[in-house]
Amino acid sequence: MTEPVGMIEEASPFRVRGWAFDKSNPNLALDLVLRVDGIAIDWFRPNFRKPAIADFLNWSHESLGVVGFDLRLPAWLADGQSHTIDVIHSDTGHVLSPGILRVQHSLAHVEFCSFVECAEVTRLDSNSLLKQTTVIVLNRNGANVLGPLLESWASHNRVPSDWIVIDHASSDESLALLGQWQSKMSLRVIALDRNDSFSASCNRAIALAQTPYVLLLNNDIVWLQDALAGMLKTMQDTAVGAVGLKLLKTLSGTSAYTTVQHLGVRYRQIDDGYWPYEVTPTENENEHSPQFVPAATAAALMCRREDLLAIGGFDEDYFYGFEDVDLCLRLEHQLGLLTVCRNDLVALHRHGYSRLTGREGHSQFTRIVNNANVLGQKMGLWAKYQWWKSLLSADHMMCAETLTIGLVVKTAFPASTTTQSLARQILAHHKRAKVVFVHPGIDYYDARDLHILVVDSFSYDTRSLKNARPDLVLIALVRGAPESWVKQPWWMSFTAYLTTKQQSADNLARLSPVSASLTSKAEPLGYSLHPEAWPLRVGIEWDDQNEAQLEHAKDLQIGLKRAGVACWLLPLDPGPAGRRVLDVRVRICNKSKISVPPTAPIGTLNILWCLSSVEAKAQRSQKRGATNSRHWIETHLQPTAQFLQQHWKAQIEHTFSAS
């Protein structure tokens, strides 16, 4: 049985210092929780020894483990307000002596801009017409969370604002609770007789708002500080179109234990595409300072009302999922406005509560699939290009990962002088990349965490790769023996081909239908590391029972490979293990005209190549060009690299065109 004992020796607005150990096992490191205003904000263990404690207890120093702690408190506590802090044992809830302490940071310095804004707010407080912000909250059966939201706002916020709450036919005490608050604040309640979507009701409230800014808040947010003033300050930058917050997520529905839920939204590779995710603390993220992100969650999001109206508000094709990502991306790409996540400002979020309060119109699975289809259809192809561009340029926007390049080493360390030289050349031009050696001493075919794998041995069987990403870029670096390379059954599966000499490239072109580029000190991996010159990734699908279609598929692959396009022959249903991230899918069919095209995959340029036995039809098709059906581009001619590149580029460029 754990018997925690300990105390806080020093507490200030800047840090908390003390010690703790387990009486039954003094060498055991305890798991402790720091709470501010009753909210857990950090889990930690003591990290240094305290010999004085052992001396006081007349114990040997060796009998007492690591018991001391000294924590720096978060910067947002320096807001001039009074806060409570305490430290508890995470398992038992035991509160370290002397219990709850109160600290207050007296502001020694006031930033000039902040001082001006605060003075203006004070003068405007009595005049509701000069309020700058309308807070928009949607609610359905949220009486349990609306109270804490409104109480926390009244406790912390000092900036005057209007509120609009749209109620989605609640059957609990929500409306009665809101009625009580209407006498305490500028609060307008719109009661619907039905449950509606997030997008539709947000658009209603935006239209009704009378202020320059709107702040979207979930009903399950708890305001922990006066964050509105900081958000408004960021919005004074005309390059910014949306401002989010760092959100702490409660665990098990309680406010005692939390973890960081949101530092903004970025994209990661999932299945055969790239999808948004909420950023959490990693070595690549700014957990305690503002950062630019592609999007932020609308659980707490501020925008200019006129900007939202200019882009048509939220897209009502979504139903509680991805609306906020879509909105932020359209603000950037239609109006040129960036999204900032103020990770130096924080709020608490009872994550998921607002989605589990009677929105049974869509099952959870159906809702997720439908929302993914909408986002993928609109922006999936663009996301593939933009993610790799972000990775290769290391701009840390869409992609926060570090570009990782593997070089195959034929024997265990040390790697050959040539391979080491290539590694140095890559790092000289891509200083933020990571280069690793893949060699027999570990696992010769383990491609985990690699974005690019460079193979310089024709005997390296790429079919044996394990844990490879579906978007792994596989590069053949041919230093010699081209005849041996082209005989390998996996030769056509490489994404790109490199040689060190033009003569080798010419020999490869003579022996095989591939286009090889040259590697040099200036361009160690040719175009493979150029964000703007990324080759298309094309999958060719055919009916695996149809030999004639297979022959056409092989002819198409040869033509595209000669033009430098990465392409693979894929069965119609490859299964999860055969998934690849593709930019273009070409599906071969026999009929000269498809009245009802098959379901189109999302997030790719989809080409339907209709084979025709009548030459005249092909000639007429050539004159007319390709025809468009919903999500498909139909053609009777064998697609060329130029044809695919042209249509891919057009679709990318029209991603954010106003419809």
VODO-260981 format. One record per residue (C-alpha): y, x, z; residue in one letter. Coordinates in pm, whole numbers, plus 50000, padded with zeros to 5 digits. Layout:
YXZa ...
This chain:
500005000050000m 503365014749897t 505815019150185e 509165028250031p 511865043550247v 515205058050146g 518955054050147m 522105056749939i 524125086050075e 527125082649846e 528405054749622a 531545055049408s 532705038449086p 531405069548908f 527995077249061r 525405068149321v 523485094949512r 520595092449757g 516875096849818w 513665076749840a 509945083049888f 506695065449973d 505795069450343k 502105064850264s 502205091349991n 505345113250019p 504495132849704n 504445101549488l 507525096149271a 508865060949319l 510085038249040d 513565026449135l 516045002148984v 519835004548990l 521534970649002r 525184963148933v 526474928749031d 522864918549088g 521804928348735i 519304956648683a 520854981748444i 518675012748482d 515125022248577w 514705057548711f 512705080948931r 514065106849176p 514495139648991n 515195167449244f 513955179449583r 515735173449915k 514555200050161p 516955186450424a 514935154150442i 511725173550513a 513555194150778d 514855162750946f 511325148250958l 509845181551073n 507665182150764w 506815211850547s 508795213350223h 505545211650025e 504565178650185s 507575160550040l 507795155949665g 510765150049437v 512835124449630v 516525129649543g 518545111049281f 522095113649151d 522995087748886l 526125085348676r 527295049248663l 528125033348325p 531645037248191a 532194999648172w 532424998148554l 535795015648522a 537554982648453d 539624980148770g 537494951848908q 535294950349217s 531534954549159h 528464954949380t 525724981149348i 522354985949514d 519075004249452v 515684987749492i 512034997649463h 510814982249136s 507404971049267d 508204957149611t 511874948049572g 512664968449885h 516414975249900v 517435010449999l 519705013050303s 522515003950356p 521914975650109g 524534961049879i 527654982449845l 530964973349684r 532934997249463v 536174993649269q 537625017949019h 541415020549047s 542615028848696l 544365062648713a 545385061448347h 546245032748116v 545995037047743e 549265028347575f 547765003947322c 545724986447592s 548804983447814f 550754966647536v 547944942247464e 547564933147833c 551304927447867a 551244904347567e 548284885247706v 550114879948035t 553144865647854r 550994843247634l 548834829547914d 550924798547968s 551154789747601n 547844777547461s 549224777347107l 549274815347114l 545654819747213k 543914843746978q 540234835147021t 537974804647001t 534614809147168v 531864790246981i 528664780747163v 525764759947035l 523614742247290n 520414722447313r 518984714447657n 520694745147800g 521984731648131a 520144759548316n 521984786848126v 525354770848046l 526364771948411g 525884809848450p 527644815648115l 530734795448209l 530844808848564e 530574844848447s 533304839148189w 535634824148451a 534884853348684s 535414882148443h 537554871148149n 541344874448172r 542244867847808v 543154831347734p 540854814447483s 539704780947352d 536084769847364w 534104747847127i 530594737847234v 528454719246982i 525594701247153d 522424694446956h 521314661147107a 520474675047450s 518354653547678s 519094672947998d 522304675248205e 524164696947953s 526844671547862l 527524662948226a 527894699848310l 530244705448018l 532294675348126g 532854691448466q 534124723348303w 536524705648068q 538984701448356s 538864738848430k 539334753848085m 540284746247725s 536884732547623l 536054708947340r 532584693947318v 531124681246991i 527994660747065a 525644656546770l 522974629646758d 520454654146609r 519214689646630n 520854710346356d 520714746146236s 522674775146380f 524454780946049s 525524744845998a 526944740346348s 528684774146351c 530344764646023n 531484731646179r 533044749846473a 534684776446254i 536344748846051a 537644732546372l 538934764546534a 542704769646542q 542824806646635t 542754838546423p 539494850546582y 536224833946672v 533674847146921l 530144834346869l 528134833247191l 524624821547264n 524424797247554n 522114821747736d 524684850047759i 526054861348096v 529454878548084w 529334910448295l 532844923548234q 536134915748065d 534794924847721a 536944901247512l 540034923447536a 538064953247404g 536614933047117m 540064920647019l 541364956047026k 538654967446783t 539474938346552m 543014951946516q 541514977546278d 541814960645940t 538704978945816a 536564960646073v 535204925746003g 532734919946288a 532334932946644v 529184930346851g 528214940847202l 525554960447380k 523194934047518l 520864937647812l 517734916247789k 516254900748101t 512534904048159l 510344875448280s 513304851748278g 514974868248578t 518194887948606s 516714913948844a 515114935148574y 516614941948234t 516274964947938t 518584972547647v 517964946947373q 520724953747124h 522914982747013l 523444968146667g 521114960546376v 519624985146127r 516694983945884y 513174998445900r 510184998645667q 507714970245740i 504764960345518d 505994964145159d 509734961445224g 512594969345461y 513694945245732w 516384943346000p 515644951346362y 517714952546678e 518524988346771v 517455000347116t 518135034047282p 516755064347099t 517955099947052e 519645088846728n 521675060346873e 524975059247064n 523905039147367e 527215041447551h 529855043247276s 530885022346974p 529015027946648q 529095014546294f 526044994046200v 525104972545900p 525024941546122a 525104928946480a 523494898946642t 525474866546656a 524324862147015a 527734878247083a 529794884546770l 533524883546698m 535024878746350c 538294867846192r 538214831246107r 539884836645770e 537244862445672d 534434838345753l 536074811045549l 536604835445261a 532864842545230i 531814806545285g 530684810345647g 527024812545743f 524354806345481d 522734773145572e 519474782045399d 518474800145718y 517164782646029f 517704803946342y 516954837846197g 518784864645989f 521964843545950e 523954870146135d 522524898945931v 523324880445609d 526854873045731l 527694908845831c 526344922945505l 528404898145304r 531514907045504l 530984943345407e 530004939245044h 532254910144948q 535344918845156l 534824955945230g 534784950345608l 532604970145848l 530604959546153t 531054977646484v 528814974246787c 530824981347103r 528074997547308n 530625006747573d 530904969347644l 527934950247779v 526694914847837a 523424900347965l 521154879947737h 518274857447839r 516684866747511h 514834839047332g 515864810847566y 518084794247308s 515224794247055r 512804777347291l 514744746347388t 513444718647167g 513874731746815r 510504718546717e 511594708246369g 510134740846241h 507114758046390s 507904793646497q 505674808846229f 507044786645952t 510604794146061r 510044831746055i 508384830545712v 511074808145563n 513904829645694n 512224861345571a 511794845745228n 515494836745211v 516654871445319l 514074889245103g 514934868944797q 518654875244839k 518744911344955m 515224925944958g 515574946344640l 519014958844743w 517664968445088a 514994990844933k 517525010744737y 520105011445017q 517595022345283w 516425052745084w 519985061144993k 520865060345363s 517845081645454l 518525108345191l 522265110045254s 521745109645635a 524675085645675d 522905068945970h 523755033645860m 520895013545713m 518395039845826c 518515058646156a 515405079446087e 515385116646018t 514205125345667l 510825142245723t 509285163045445i 505735176345462g 504635207445273l 500895211745216v 499645245645333v 496275256745191k 495255276345501t 496245276045865a 499385294045975f 501225314045872p 502255295345561a 502665315845245s 505955332945175t 506515309244883t 506045278345098t 508285291945373q 510935299645113s 510765263844984l 511185250745339a 514295272045390r 515775260545058q 515265224045151i 516895228445492l 519775247945337a 520745217445131h 519605190245373h 520535203145715k 519665170545892r 516165168745744a 512975179845915k 510355200545730v 506795202245863v 503675220345743f 500505200045676v 497525223345708h 493775223645782p 494335235846137g 495435200946249i 494495173046010d 494825181745645y 495245145945528y 497295130145807d 500585118545655a 501955100345957r 505765100045994d 506275116745655l 508765102845404h 507975129145139i 504815149945093l 504895179944858v 501465190644725v 501195224644554d 497405225944521s 495445206844256f 492445205344495s 494335184944755y 492765150444718d 495595125744779t 493085097144793r 492055110245137s 495485105945293l 495565087845628k 498405069645804n 500625072345497a 503695050245475r 503615024545192p 506775041345060d 505535077345087l 506985098644808v 504145120444681l 505325150644482i 503095173744277a 504555208944272l 502735225843984v 503065263644011r 500245271143768g 496905260043616a 498245227743457p 494845221143297e 493245218943644s 495955195743772w 495735169743496v 491935167143530k 492145153743884q 491505116143916p 494585112344139w 496935129843895w 498685098043780m 499265085744137s 502045110544217f 505565096844251t 507155127244089a 506205160643931y 507905194343974l 507445228443814t 509135261843866t 509475270043495k 510395250543184q 507295263743006q 505105247843274s 506935214843233a 506365216242857d 502665223642907n 502315193943141l 504035171242888a 501595183742623r 498525178342839l 499495146343018s 501955117242985p 504215127943272v 507765140443292s 508275170243522a 511605182943652s 512415218243760l 512715230944115t 515325257144196s 517255270944491k 520055246444417a 517655217044380e 514465226244567p 512825192344505l 514585182944183g 515945147444172y 513665136744460s 516415143344714l 519245128144511h 520175093644651p 521865083044328e 519035094444096a 516115077544262w 513245069144021p 512065033343998l 508765025144168r 506805001643941v 503554983344004g 501594970443703i 499354940743782e 496634926943562w 493624904343585d 490854928443687d 488344907343493q 490244911743170n 489554944542987e 492234938142725a 494884934342994q 493724966743155l 494224985342828e 497744971442799h 498404981443161a 497305017243088k 499495018842778d 502455006442980l 501845031943256q 501705060343001i 504985049342845g 506745046643181l 505345079543311k 506645097743003r 510085083943088a 509915097043447g 509185063643615v 506865062843916a 504255036243845c 500795025843956w 498085002643828l 497474976044090l 494974947544108p 496534913144152l 495444911544517d 495314947044656p 495084936245022g 497024952545310p 495474986945257a 496644987744896g 500224977844962r 503004998744816r 506734995544839v 507764986844483l 511084980944313d 509544964044007v 506384943843950r 505144938643596v 502504911543575r 500494909143255i 499384874943133c 497734862942813n 499694831642729k 502654834642499s 504644810342712k 504214802343081i 505364767143164s 504924772343540v 505284809343632p 503214821743927p 504814826044268t 507124856044249a 506914883044519p 510154886344714i 512254917744722g 511264930844378t 512374927544019l 509574906143873n 508684909643505i 506194886143338l 504824903643029w 503304876042817c 500884890042561l 500944872242226s 498424874241943s 500974862641689v 503224890641566e 505914866141455a 506334853741809k 506854889041929a 509434894941660q 511294863241754r 511154873542118s 512614907142030q 515574890541864k 516124866442150r 515404891942425g 513804883942758a 514044848942904t 514624841243271n 512664816143475s 513084812343849r 512614847144001h 510854859743685w 512044877143372i 509684868443086e 509174890742785t 506684892942496h 507424929742437l 506044958942630q 508724967042890p 510385000642852t 511905022443124a 515365014242991q 514604976842999f 513414978643361l 516285001043473q 518834978043313q 517544946443478h 516964963843814w 520524976843817k 521914942743723a 520004925744005q 521164951844258i 524784948244149e 524654910244176h 523134909944527t 526404900244693f 528014881244409s 529604849444540a 527534819944420s 
